[in-house]
Amino acid sequence: MARSRAVVGAPREPAAGRGVRVRFGEDCLEFDTVSPREVTLLRRLIGWVNGPMYPQPYLVEGPPGRFRLYVGRAAERVRTAQGMR
């Protein structure tokens, strides 16, 4: 279905009651979650995304409930600093 550029490019407001907040860091995207379901889903993604088959992106959690997604050189730097798991 075709959509106008105004609709496709328009920023979306977070839905009421949703607990995920995304921030653009200097070298990563940061996800803050409060929902246990979302935390569980992101923790599952850590094992899948950070596997040996995917050198990047790199997804880390810390502190609990806050996730950071790194790509490119930032992913390589963080992965090396954390001692390739």
N, C-alpha and C positions, 0 to 999 in steps of 0.2 A: 504494500500500500504506500503510495507516495505521500510525503508530508512536506509542508512548506519549511523553508530554512528557519523561519522564526520559531516554529514548533520544535524542530530537531535541535537547534542550537540554544534554545532557551534553558536557563538554569532551573532545576527543579527544586521546589521547596520540600524539606523533609516531611514525610507523612507524620501525622499526629501519633504519638506513642512510640515512635521508633527510637531506639537507643543508640544508633550508630552515628558517629560524627567523623567526618574525613577532613583532615588538614593537610595542606601541602607544606612539607618541611623543605629545608634547603636541599636535601639530597634524597628525600623519600616521601612517600605518602603515609600518613599516620591515621589509623583507624582506632577510635575509642568506642567500645561497646559496653553495654550494661546488661544485655540479654544473655543468659546462660546458653541459649541455643546458638546465638551468633558466635560466642566465644568458642563453643565446641566445634562449629563449622570452620572457623578460622584456624583452630589448632589442628584439625584434620588436614587443612590445606598446607600447613607448615611441612608436614612429612611428605606430602606429594610434590609441592613446588620445590623444596630444598633437596630433592633427591639427586643422586649422582648424574642423572641424565640431563639435568637442567642447570647449567652454570649460572643462569640468571633467569628470572628475577630471584630475589632472596627475601624471604618473609621471616620476621622475628617477632617474638612476643616479649614484652617487658616494659613496665611492670604488668602484672596480670590484668588482662582486659584491654591492654593497649598494644596494638600491632603496628609494625612498620614494614612497608614494602619498598625494597631497594632495587634499582635496575642499573645496568651499564657499569661504569667504573665504581660507582658507589656500592653496588652489589659485590663486586670483586673485593673491594676494600673491607667491607664489613664481614664477608665470609672468611677472608684471610685472618682478620683480627679475632674472629671467634673460633678459629682453628677448624676448618672444614669438617663438619660433622658427617 
